[in-house]
Amino acid sequence: MDHPFDAIVVGAGGAGLWAALELAREGVNTAVLTKLYPTRSHTGTAQGGVCAALGNLEEDHWEWHMFDTVKGGDYLVDQDAAEILAREAIETVIELEHMGLPFNRTPDGKIDQRRFGGHTSNYGEGPVRRACFAADRTGHMILQTLYQQCIKHGVKFFDEFQVVDLLFEGDPAKGGRAAGVVAHRLADGQLHTFRAKAVLLSTGGFGRMFRITSNAHSLTGDGVALCYRHGIPIQDMEFFQFHPTGIVGIGILLSEAARGEGGTLLNDKGERFMANYAPKLMELAPRDMVSRAMYQEIRAGRGIGGKDYLYLDVRHLGRKVIEEKLPDITDFARIYQGVEPLKEPVPVQPTAHYAMGGIPTNVFSEVVRDDKGTVVPGLFAAGECACVSVHGANRLGTNSLVDLLVFGRRAGRQMARYAAKVERPQPIANAVEPMRADLDAIRGREASGESVAVIRKELQDVMMDNVGVYRDATLLTAALAKVKELKARNQKVAIADRGSVFNTELLEAQELGYLLDLAHVTVAAALARTESRGAHSREDYPERDDKKWLKHSLAYQGKDGPTLRYKDVSITTFQPKPRTY
Amino acid sequence: MDVNLRILRFDPEAAPLAGSPPKPHWVEYKVSVDPMDRVLDLLIKVKAEQDGSLSFRRSCGHGICGSDAMLINGRNRLACRIRVDQLGKKISVAPLPGLPVVKDLIVEMSGFFGKYRSVKPYLINDQPEPERERRQSPQDRARFDDTTKCILCAACTSSCPSFWARPEYVGPAAIVQAHRFIFDSRDEGAAERLEILADEDGVWRCRTIFNCVEACPRGINITRAILEVSSAIVGRRG
C-alpha cells in the first residue's frame, strides 16, 4: 500500500511529536509512524527535569547554561548548536507550560527549579537551580503534553508501524533526496510505503547493545542504522554515557534528581567518596566523572561489602521531599530492589544510558553527510538518534530533553519550509521488495539456525564488559573480533514464528541487525580514538589530546566494516580548558 | 527456583481444527527464575528459550510506558512491576479481559485510545498567552496531581465490570484523563468535557466497584476522580 504525504515523522517521542505539532500548525499533510503507541515512547521515562535558565529561584543566564554544556561535553560540543540549545531552552519550556505541562510550582506560582549535575552558576562556581520539573516524571509529562497537542491539532498517527527501510530518489551519498519510508505493519505483517517530501528520523537511542541499561527494549537504533546502511555517516559513536545510579543488575534508572535534591553517594566505609574526585560539585559532577569515580572505588575494594556497587543515600532528605519530589524512583527502589529508601541506602551501579553520537545534522536538524556539512535533501533527524552536536563527549543531565524539544521544534519548522518549495517524489517501483526479501529470508530459514536471543545476549555481554566506562586497546580489539563473529552468525539467524500477525520475533531479528551494525561502529570508533575525553575513557591513553583529537568522528559503512573520517568542532566562544569540578 | 507458568495463548493464523476457528488455550511452561525476577522477565525467557512465537508488548520494562498490562494470577497488572516472590510458584498470565485478543497477550487497543481522545484530553484555553509561564499556585497544581500519573495502560478500564457489561462505556482511564484537565486551574474546557461525560455512556456507568483502583499500577485513586467528575456535573446542573 502506498500512502502519499508531504511529511513523515518516524518515532513518536518528544522530538517527533513536537516536529509533528509544528507541521500540523503549518498545515503540512503529515503522518507520524511509531513501532509502539506514542505514549509508550522512551521520552516518557525521563525523570528529573529539563534545564532552562529561567532564573525563577536564583540568578541564571543562558550563557552559563551554554558554558556548562560545552564543558560538560569535554569541549567536543559544537558551540553554535550549544548556544541555540541554551537560548531556545527558555522559550520551549515556557511554550510547554502554555500547552499545559503540569510543572511543579514555587510558592508564587512560577515553574519550580532544582539543581542537576554539571549545571552551575557563573561559569562553574557552584550548582544552580536550573532544572524545571514535574515531580520525577518530567519526561512522562512532556510526552503526554505533546501527544495531547498533536491530538488537538489532528495529527495523523500510524501506531505499531515499524519502519524497516528509507526511500530515496537517487543515492543519498551522492546528492539523492529523501522520498519516504517502508514500514511493516505489526498487526498483519504487511509492508507499506509512505511517500513524502520531508522525512524526520526521531527514533531514539540504542542502549540495548549493552547488558545493563536504562533503555527500553525498543531502543535498538533503527533510524541510525538505516542511515548508515544507505551510505550516510554516523557521528561520534565512541561516546556512550553510563549513568551513575542504575539499579544493580537490571540498570533501571534512579534519577540524578535524587542527588539534585541532596542525596549522597557512599562507599563501603560510609564516605562521600566524590570529595576525592570533584570537591566543588561533589555528587553533582557530570555523569562520566561520577561513573568513573564509582569504578575506581569498586576497584579499590571500597564497593559495598567488596562487591560491584555503591550506595545512594536519600534518608536525610526526609519523607516530605522524597514523597513529593522523588516518588517514582522511591517506588522503583522498593519494587525492583526490595529496598526502602526512607530507611536504608539504595545499592546502585553505572548503567548504559545515552548515545551522544548518532545521525549528523546541522542546527536546522537537516541530515548532513560529510565534513563540509553537505545536506541530504529532505532528510531530517532530531533527538537522541541525531548528533547536532550539543552533547559532545558527555551529555549533561536534562540536556537530552532540552535537545529533543529545541531540535524537534526546529526540525518541524524547517520541514514545513522545505515541503513548501519542492514537489512530492514519484512512487518508487518495487520499493518494498528489498525489505520483503530480507524479512522472508529470516522467516524462511530452518528453525535450527542461530537464535536472536543468544546472539543478542553475547553482544550485550561483550559491549558491557569490553566497551563500558573504561576501555583499552586489548578490550576493544577483542570486542571488535567478537562483534564481527556475531555479525557473521547473524546471517544465519532463524526464528520459530512463521506468522504475519504481530510477529515480534521477526522484528526482534531485524532490530538485532541494527544493534550489531551500531556496535561495530562504536567499537571501531572507540579503538581509533587514542585519547580520553568525556565518556570515552581509554586506560591506555588517559589524557585528553586536543592537538590530535579535538574532532568529531564520522563512520561510513565500508565493505568489511566502518571507514572513519573526521570533522572539525565548532568553537565560537569557549576555548578548551582542563576540565575540573 | 522453578516456576510453573501458564500462559493463555492464541494464534489467529492457526489452522482450523475440525472446521472451527482457532481458540485461546492454556500452555504450561517450566521456567527457572530468581525470586526477584518480574513476570516480564519470565515471558522474555520463555520467548528466548522455549517458544520464540510467544507474543506480548513491552518497552520500558519499569512501569512507565504502559505496554505490558495483562491479567496475572487473576488481576490486571503490569508484567514488569510484579515480582515472582509476590506471586509464588504458580503463575498464570492472560490478556487483559474485555478487549479483543489479537494474538497471545496482545489485545486490540484502538477502541481504548478512541475513548481517550473523545474526552478532549488537552488543555483548552483561548486566552492570549503571557510572555512567561501562566502562574499556578502549588495548591492548584496539587488539585489534579494524582490524575497526571496515568500511563494509559488500560489496566483499569479492562478490569471494570461496567465496561465488560457495556463496551460503549467511556471507562475509567478516559475519565481520569478528563479529570486531569477539568481540575487544572489553567483550563477552560471543563463545560465541554462534563457535557461529554454526562452522556449515558459517561460517568454514570460507574458503580463504584473499585476494581480500577485495585488495578492501577500508578496508585491513582480512580474512583475518587470519577466521583469528583460526577459531582462537578451535578454541581453544574444544580
Interface residues (C-beta under 8 A of the other chain):
Chain A: L36 Y37 T39 R40 S41 H42 G44 T45 I94 E97 H98 M99 G100 P102 F103 N104 R105 T106 P107 D108 G109 K110 I111 A134 A135 R137 H140 M141 Q144 Q148 Q149 I151 K152 D159 A187 A216 H217 S218 I252 D328 D331 F332 I335 Y336 G338 S451 V452 A453 V454 I495 A496 D497 R498 G499 S500 V501 F502 N503 T504 E505
Chain B: D11 P12 E13 M36 R38 K47 A48 E49 D51 G52 S53 S55 F56 R57 R58 S59 C60 G61 H62 G63 I64 C65 G66 S67 R81 R83 V102 K103 D104 I106 M109 S110 F113 R117 K120 P121 Y122 L123 N125 E129 R132 E133 R134 R135 Q136 S137 P138 R141 F144 D145 T148 K149 I151 L152 F181 D184 R186 D187
